[in-house]
Amino acid sequence: MRGVKVQLPPAVPLCERCPHACSGIFADLAEPERRKLVSLMRPVELESGAMVFQEGMPALGLYILCRGKIKIAKRSRAGHSQILKLLGPGEILGEKTLFDQETYTCYAKTLEPSLLVFIPRDQFLPFLRGHPDVALRLIEKLAHESKIFGDRLVEITSRSARERVARALVELGQAFGAETAAGWDIGVELPRAELAEMAGVSTETAIRILSEFRDRGLVALPGRRIVIVNADELKALAHPFRTFLRENPA
């Protein structure tokens, strides 16, 4: 069945082979403490397009993304979605609801087949109490994201659709992109509707602006991929707000 979670034994073998060292908030843990953290983790495998969690679901713990890409988004009352950020390997999700024991206020959906590990709240909070450096890094991350989302609100209310689409493309390239012979591939096969969600514009507007950028030689559009051809000019169109966060930039 689509999106079914596969619960496996503890993640010890998985984490021993992982090149990402989990989230940056766990940096510099001594090996015994790292093993203790890993013992709390349970792997979860999801196919592309599956929900990790949905708005209104009870928030039961913390997820760490090991492989794949995930979008964090929120729906409006009218049913429209706004992507808040994209996550890549080594990043965490669900951290904002760790302490209030309430429900998720946004949803998380995989953009490609993904592997995560889950740590229940009732096991992770005691770990934090015993590791104040980890708790402080988590607080710093939450404070940083709060500032970023404040910038995001200003951008949505004061910047043109063209600027917002340009900024979304630049951030995608910086977070996930790779240099190719054709230019800077943004690294995500992103449907136009999801690019629109990121930029806070309608799908029709995103398609129109992408076509304009292509005609101006700023991007190429091979299939569902987007390749930045003229990064300097595209950056010149974008306001210097950081519109979403990669916790562990490549």
Secondary structure, DSSP 8 states (H G I E B T S, - for coil): -TT--EE-S-SHHHHHH-SS-S-GGGTT--HHHHHHHHHT-EEEEE-TT-EEE-TTSB--EEEEEEES-EEEEEE-TTS-EEEEEEE-TT-EESGGGTTT--B-SSEEEESS-EEEEEEEHHHHHHHHHT-HHHHHHHHHHHHHHHHHHHHHHHHHHHS-HHHHHHHHHHHHHHHH-EEETTEEE-SS---HHHHHHHHTS-HHHHHHHHHHHHHTTSEE--TT--EES-HHHHHHHS-S---S--SS--
